[in-house]
Structures are given as structure tokens and as C-alpha cells.
Amino acid sequence: MPNNITATELARSLSDILNRVRYRGESFIIERAGEAVAALTPPGSKRGCTLADLVARLGDLEIPGEGFADDLEAIQSSQANEDTVKWPS
């Protein structure tokens, strides 16, 4: 549950409040004249998912067919043979 603080309290204790958000994962509702005007919360997870979630998701992937490597080689060789526009150096 978020903590309610006034804008004045936030201004006076900004460093402490930011540390509480960052290190403790606390959330704050900032109020002005008794009305909520903003929320201060930790950002979402930077990792995106846990290792167990990743392994579970990868288990659903299909293995490419035998011709997949041949298709990639064909693409690479066709691009190598094309006259490409080079950026001036």
C-alpha cells in the first residue's frame, strides 16, 4: 500500500524518499491541498523475467527445420554478391 505524503514533505525529504523507493520498493502518493497529484513508484523489473520463466518460455519454441541453415546461407551469399551503396567515408 502506498504512503501518502504532501508535496512539501517530498521536497524536504526527496533524497530519503527516493532511497526508500529504490532500495525498499516503497511507493508514495504525493498530495497537494489534500488531493493526489502524482505517484512515485519503483520502475518495473529490468530483467523482464526470471530464469525459470525464460526456460519455460523457450520450451515452447519450435526447432527450425533442416533447411533453415541452407536458407540463411543463401541469403548471406545473395547479399554478398549485390552491389551495395557504400556510405562515403
Secondary structure, 3 states (H helix, E strand, C coil): CCEEEEHHHHHHCHHHHHHHHHHHCCCEEEEECCEEEEEECCCCCCCCCCHHHHHHHHCCCCCCCCCHHHHHHHHHHHHHHCCCCCCCC
